[in-house]
């Protein structure tokens, strides 16, 4: 099975200069857990996912560290975390360094990347163009389609017997 057979071809995105509210509105309206992020010329530069939005100041959920640890970690890291938790533009909050997979790749290759990198989705590329997203839910739907209908009515005892 290939990535193109399982992926979601609908690619929702925003520009990196979009406001946080615009991105949130699109995510909620479209019922998606992430958006791809493009620069002003249309190049893929990142992903804005629900995970990027968890540590927000508005929720009182930003990371808190003892001052001595902030001193040891350095100002750069603290500044980035502050920008992510207080940012108002997508480019301040998103995850850069997008993980991608080719549409023609075998599904198991994509799953290996997702498991190794501990990510929930990959942007699917055809050459240099993003053409879709492969998420965990896409893989679950593919599994459901791949299972024979008889599994639907089998009991645990039947399955154990089939294994033995």
N, C-alpha and C positions, 0 to 999 in steps of 0.2 A: 504494500500500500504506500502511496506517495503522499507527501505533505499537501499537494494541491487537491487531493481527493477528500481531505478532511478539514482543511482550513476554512475560516470564515472569510469570504471574498470581500465583504463589506469593510472598508477601511475608513474609520472615522478619525479625524484629526483636527488639530488647531495649529495656528502659528505660535511660535515661541513668545511672541509679543502679546498674545491674547491675555485677557484678564483671568484671574482665578475664577471669578463668578461665571464668565462665559464658558470656561471649560467644565466647571461643575454642572452648569445648566445642561450642556450637551450630554455629559455622562448620565445624568439622571433622566433626562428626556429620552435618550436612546437606550437606556437600561444596559449600559456597558460598564465594565470595571476599569477600563483604560482607554486612553487616546494616544495616537501617534502624534508626534510634534514635528512640525516642519519649520525651516527658517524662511526668511522672506523671499527666497528664490525657489522654494519648494523642495529643498533637500531634507531628507530625514535626519533629525538631530537628537531625538529623544522619545521618551514615553512618559506620559503622566498617568500613573495608576493609583488605585485606591491606597496602596501601600505608601505612596508619596504624600498622602493627605492625612495620615494617621496622627502625626506629631504636630498638631496645629495649636497655635497660641489661643485661637478663638475657642477651642475646646478645653483649654487648660491642660493640654496633653504634651506640651513640648518637653524635650529631655531636660532633666535637671541633674546637674552634677555638683559635687562639692567643689568649692573654689580652688582647692589645692590640685584637684584632678584637671580642672580647666587650665591651670597654670602649666602643668606637665604636658597636657595634650597640645598646647599651643593655641595662639589666637586664631590661626587660619581655620582650624576645624570648628571651633566655637562659632566663628563668623559664618561659616557655611551652614551649620545647624540652625543658627538664628535666622538666616535668610530663608531657609526651607520652612521654618515654622511660622514666619511672619510675612513671607513674600506675597505679593499681590499679582505678579505676572508669572505665567507658566514657566518661563526660562529660569526663574529663581527656585522653582519647586521640583521640576521634572528630573527624571533619571536620564543622564547622558550615557553614551556608549551602548547603544541599542544592540541587543543580540538578535541576529537574523538567521534565517535558514532559506535555502533555495526551494522554490516551489516543486522542483523535480526530485528533491532529496527523498530518500526512504523515510517513512514515518519513524522508524526506530532510531534513526540518526537524530531527528528532532527531539525525540523523547530523551535520548542520552544527554543532549545539550541542556534540556530543561531540568533534568535530575541533577546533573553535575553542577550547573550554575545556580540551582535552586530558584528558578524563575517560573512564573505562572503562564507566561506567554512569549512567543517569538514573533517578530515581524517577518512575514513571508515575502521574499524577493523573487522577481523574475528579471535576471540581469541586474541592472542598477535601479530598477523600479520597484517600490513596495506595492504588492498586489493583494495582501490580506494579512490576517493574523491567525496564528495557531495557538489556541489556549487549551488549558486542561479540560475545559468543558467540551471543546471540539473533540478531544480524544475520547472522552466518556461517551459522547454521542456515537462516535465511530465504533466503539466497543459494543454498544447496544445494537447497532445495525449488524455487526459481525456475528453476534451470538445467534445460534439457531433458535427458532421460536419454542422448541421443546423445553428449553431451559426455564422458560417463563412458568411452567406448571410443575416442574420437578421439586420435590421436597429434599431436605437435607440428607435423609437416609438414602434416597435414590442417587444423589450425587456421590455419596460415600461409596455406595455399591459400584457405581460406574468407575470410580477411581481405583478401587481394589481390583 
